[in-house]
Amino acid sequence: MSRTIQALRAGAVSLAVAASVLSPLTVTAAHAATHVANPYVGATQYASPDYAAEVNGQAAADRGTNPALATAEDKVANDPTAVWMDKIAAITGDGVHHGLQWHLDQALAQRQGSTPITVEVVIYDLPGRDCAALASNGEVPPTAAGLTTYETQYIDPIAAILADSKYADERIVAVIEPDSLPNAVTNASKPACATAAPYYEAGVEYALNKLHAIANVYNYVDIAHSAWLGWSSNMPPAAQEFAKVAKATTAGFASVDGFISDTANYTPTTEPFLPNSTLQVGGQPLDSAKFYQWNPYFDEKSYDEAMYSQLVAQGFPATIGILIDTSRNGWGGPNRPTSLNSSPTTPDAYVAANKTDQRSFRGDWCNQNGAGLGAAPTVQPYGAADPIIGFVWIKPPGESDGDYPTASHSHGDPHCDPAGTNSDGNGGTYPTGSIPGYDVPAGQWFGAQFQQLVTNAYPSLISGTGTGSVTVTNPGSQTSTVNTVASLQISATDTAGGTLTYSATGLPAGLSIDATTGRISGTPTTAGVSTVTVTARDSSAVAGSASFTWTVTSSTGGGGGGCSATYTVGSSWDTGFTATVTVTNTGASAVRSWQVTWTWPGNQQITNAWNATESHSGQHETVSNAAYNGALAPGANTSFGFQAGYSGTNTSPTLTCSAS
């Protein structure tokens, strides 16, 4: 995937496709799954055996000459990475990697009891794919016939596999067509992109329609990265383009669960020593430095939060989440600054002294020399309230970005040539930054790159970089009840006295861990048994872990009480509706209080409620009796009502009632 700032700063384009081009079909899974707000919460993640085999092979080769590196490589083998459907043949398997159905079967085998498992699948084969690059051009031409091929020979077979009822309890995160719509926005001046853009829009619309119809599929649309769409001339038109395509789908905004940035790129998640792009140095703001060229977003976190605001302003619901691909944006190693250097007196010198991104040009994108693994896949890294809902590894670290033309072959992209240059469109010329001495085709294993990514990982993976040891105290088995608040403080120590950060995998749905304090809290929403692993890590990347089981039991009414809840929609209009819920005491004795809970299957949000106390976390609703209607005799009933907003489809939820 190619990025040059010459392309980045081009003007926006708005293109349409005749409605007759599309004839979307509807696929419905035989067994409907509950569609949750964040598919990563309360779930484990699929670790591809294909990727594990690549990593294990590299570690075995390195063990004799560099055992410390091999040990660090071992740590990566079972990290979750995405499955790329980057050509039609990839659906059934291409001789190098297994096919989609095989991976979904492996995910079933990896599932732990009733705990959901999340599988990431990259949809990446649009007509005229990646029109601004050569390393990752696709196989389908940007023509009406090519669009038909994309629909019938690519999307339809993928949708048919994902709709198989045996996979209904897997949460499939579909990363939709990296770089496609961003190219339609910024690269209209390129003939190849001008030709392809209508088919990008039509193809993405078709993919969203087909995949959204499958209840356990979650669509995340690619929004490029801060070094591409961060300028004020690019971000608003990009948000408008994403909204345009979403609104054209059958379900509208509801067809998009969220967005993903930095896919297969290298832009840091944060620039810790450059938090203020308007900081004045030598009488000029930092974003005037040549490295940023007046782009105010230096990292993905600031960019994603700004793009989130733009997307919501365009009509996307506030519940959308954003993922960041951190697979190769760590930029650790000896060249990473460890503290602020405030002595430089010009923006260029100040940025050069303090940026963690070691590229000479932000438009460099192919097999970058000096890059490192970024943060490991993490759920809600900034807490449940932040729009950034997770760090993911979409690009499997160690698989090449692309090769370049040589005397032996004409294919490839000059931007991958270590001896080549990139232009910023403003008269500046920079080296490509590609790792010298290698010419590895896109998607193939690149051992030297993987060695470098592990060596330069941030946080570090190589033993000996920290001075202490971290121990997590195992809290023992935990038991909670559905719809009852739970809290658990995790304790850990670091012999070096460092500050610890906490993460957890396998938490029951409704629970999350505070990365700073280590407290797990929330309200469990689903009964079952989960295997939870809590990890504490210090600033030197030294880590310790503890695993335990967490059992969540179904809520039951006390004193022989029980209840039912019946949901009825009253009035309804394009963007909202009213509903009434009738609560009936179905037990043999009187109850003093009741509570009704549910998880919205769409993007509904309550704006006003009466005759009850309402609260929500994401799409999960909890409604309790008011002070005057909690007591119900056997067979008696009461009701509460609310007004809510929504976009797309207003599917009724499944209610759970408890009484005591």
Buried (B, 14 or more C-beta within 10 A) or exposed (E): BBBBBBBBBBEBBEBEBEEEBBEBEEBEBEBBBBBBBBBBBBBBBBBBBBBBEBBBBBBEBBBEEBEBBBBBBBBBBBBBBBBBBBBBEBBEBBEEBBBBBBBBBBBBEBBBEEBBBBBBBBBBBBBBBBBBBBBBBBBBBBBBEBBBBBBEEBBBBBBBBBBBEEBBBBBBBBBBBBBBBBBBBBBBEBEBBBBBBBBBBBBBBBBBBBBBBBBBBBBBBBBBBBBBBBBEBBBBBBBBBBBBBBBBBBBBBBBBBBBBBBBBBBBBBBBBBBBEBEBEBEEBBBBBBBBBBBBBBBBBBBBBBBBBBBBBEBBBBEBBBBBBBBBBBBBBBEEBBEEEEEEBEBBBBBBBBBBBBBBBBBBBBBBBBBBBBBBBBBBBBEEBEBBBBBBBBBBBBBBBBBBBBEEEEEBBBBBBBBEBBBBBBEEBEBBBBBBEEBBBBBBEBBBBBBBBBBBBBBBBBBBEBBEBEBBBBEBEEBEBBBBEEBEBEBEBBBEBEBEBBBBBBBBBBBBBBBBEEBEBBBBBBBBBBBBBBBBBBBBBBBBBBBEBBBBBBEBEBBEBBBBBBEBEEEEEEEEBBBBBBBBBBBBEEBBEBBBBBBBBBBBBBBEEBEBBEBEBBBBBBBBBBBEEBBBBEBEEBBBBBBBBBBBBBBBBBEBBBBBB
